Amino acid sequence: MPHVASATIVSTDRNYLHHIDAGHFAMTTDEPAKLGGQGSAPAPFDYHLASLAACTAITLRMYAERKGWNLGEFRAELRLDRDEDGKLHVQRTLHSDQPLTDEQWQRPLEIVANTPVTKAMREGVGIASVRGDMTASS
């Protein structure tokens, strides 16, 4: 199976603040103060939406470049809500500073419905957990 991405997270001594290495990028995550964190970094669901927003923008920009479209400044706004049954829902709103007709908007809306991250979130991803041993030598 081809490797797609990797990430490692390490806890700190500050409530829910953690350090993440994703590829060769360093990030931090925390929970809001109302949930017992410091509110000092994006929370896990912030990263969840950010990954979808990034994939949306990159995929649409790639498509526009291949087609010779001028999207100008493109923006995607994402919001995550939980309904009365506890199910999560994402509302994704797309904007362009270019004057696009309803017909021109149809294709970008179809494209973003099928980005790789959209599909992974919509269809689900298999997750397996195993026990590691931090005392084992490398």
Secondary structure, 3 states (H helix, E strand, C coil): CCCCCCEEEEECCCCCCEEEEECCEEEEECCCHHHCCCCCCCCHHHHHHHHHHHHHHHHHHHHHHHHCCCCCCEEEEEEEEECCCCCEEEEEEEEECCCCCHHHHHHHHHHHCCCHHHHHHHHCCCCCCCCCCCCCCC
